[in-house]
Amino acid sequence: MRRGHPMRLAGVVLAAGEGRRFGPRPKVLLPYQGEPLVRRAAREALRAGLNPVGVVLGHRAEDVVPALAGLPVRVLLNPAWAMGMARSVRVAVRAAQAWQADGLLITLADMPYVDAAVLRAVQQAFARTTRGIVTLDVQGQRVPPVAYHRDVWPALLRLEGDTGGRALFHRFPVHRVPWPDPRVALDIDTPGDWQRVRPISAERGHEHA
């Protein structure tokens, strides 16, 4: 933390995976409330005041980049996306280091119910802590978004395979942010998951078109 200044929390949206369980279409481009999931995730991060905001892309990045057009976000390419989530986390951490941020908040593009209010709640909890990890808590389940203080970053950079920061929860202090709406924990892994979200998206799409 820079003395005399509030902690600067960078935000990174992970959107690099192939999503094999969903099918051939990039799930991060699915339309939710009138915009692709990846654009919504990035826009909500900006709305929450995270600074800067980056988006890690990998699989079919050339198809996803246009969905971010006009947003003041940094595109972070992960050429090793096929080696698992850990490589995307590494890209996010290295970006936060280059930005000289005090903390890194990681959120996922395929969690449509995570909005600016959720991100602000994690951000506010982060500002009240000095080390370790801040995670959303939904009915006792620790789920993204997750914020990491700088003391956790070296361990994040050593992750391998399809592993995220959850693997470090037993090694660092974990501060939980309770959230009452269980839908926030839903991520889109399969077509069935999307069908649970799609009716709401169709009903409300005109509000954000």
Buried (B, 14 or more C-beta within 10 A) or exposed (E): EEEEEEBBBBBBBBBBBBBEEBEEEBBBBBBBBBBBBBBBBBBBBBBBEBBBBBBBBBBBBEEBBEBBEEBEBBBBBBEBBEBBBBBBBBBBBBBBBEBEBBBBBBBBBBBBBBBBEBBBBBBEBBBEBEEBBBBBBBEEEBBBBBBBBBEBBEBBEEBEEEBBBBBBBEEBBBBBBEBEEEBBBBBBBBEEBBEEBBEBBEEEBEEEE
